[in-house]
């Protein structure tokens, strides 16, 4: 007798049993195993293959247009996925505006005047809703848009795991609790925060490579360019010209996270670290005189294939952080508010 359950695993049972009650007991056990497998399966790469087969085209068309208009938007869409996943899992909570019943995450310290691209997400959602109404979650849209942004800017692609549902609420307190690593983080703090969402040291370094694209505000790197010693002098001087030492002066001035190729997803970020040209303290701490992550930085700086492969794996791993699935959450019709 063979039973095929939801994970397509074959369970072989003997053909003969001493009593009919034993047979029933075995069937109950096997059926329970089947249901257990189903509930733990969670995300899959073909989740929308029948319900919304054109979802990838719908998302990419909007992302491509947005990145063509402004290269930085690719980094911003990628960052939205990061900041969403680190706070209570990948559930689209970051996208919610404040309501009478909760204060959302947009004004939290790591997000305020920092995360952006919400209007692009709105456009993506609108396009997806035209293609297949009420089917695709905002959390899944963030995951697909992040992948597309990386690929459009020259980075790797990967098969995005899908099937997330959207949260019905958000938490300012959770977003402010320190789960999102600040730019002042030590290496130990970075490891702790990444471990909290199931990511190891290799994932940490690979995902930090996302800073090969995008920009940061003066407030994020002012202390580093004026006070730290593990920084190239000419690099520090160049950044100081756009970021005055006085707090409140030029706070919103921007600088590229990767001084070499800020609009291309490549390994220049890691080369910068080796040359002490990391813009943020939390960047440079990954390569800092014999630290545990120095060897990974060297590896990625010399091998685009290794970096791209590890980055893709880490993105899939991060995207599987506590997703809402099954009957949990909802499929929002508007990413900014619960249904």
C-alpha angles and dihedrals in degrees: 000000000000128000121192112205132190096284091053091243116148114230112195118206129184117264097228132052132184095235137012089241090061089053091052091048092053092050091051091052092048093048090051089052089052093052091047090054091050095052093048096047090081112155128031137180094234098046093124098034091115105019097047113002093167096054094108093053091047093052097042095050091060095041091049091051093047094048092046088055094045123008092203090065090075090062091044093054090048090050093052089061092049095049092045094051095047093058113066092325136293098315106126091250092135090066095060120106119220117280135187089265101046144015110234131226100254094091095045115122096257092047109034112107086353116072114064142161098085091132090055090051088052090054092048091050091049091052093046092049090055089052098045117356120221096358111096122063125226089235090059090046089057091051094049094044091052091053093046092048092054093047094047090053092053102271133120128291127220140181105268116224109229141185101091120146127211127258118241093217143028135214125224089185092055092049089050095047095092099257090123105070112240121222089253093062122134119225090256091052092049092052092049094050094047092046088054089065095042099265124131132210094275090051089049094056094041094049091046084063086076083085088077083091133040138035139266133215122250090247089064097056107022094102092050098051093047104034112027127088102200091078133101107255097222091047091051092049092050092051092046090060089067099033115053117209093236113096109239094030114103092345092152097045110124133225129183116258087218110044093195108048108003095169099045126078102228143117097277090104090066093045087053091055092053088052092048092249099125108137099210128050088233089056099049093044087071088069110034121138105302101339120158093256097049093095093053091051089053092048094051093043089060101037123050090179093057093046094047092048094048092044092053092048092048092049091053090047093049091047089059093062108130098316120187108242141164111016095346119108121350145257103261117218090202117033092213098060141029117256 
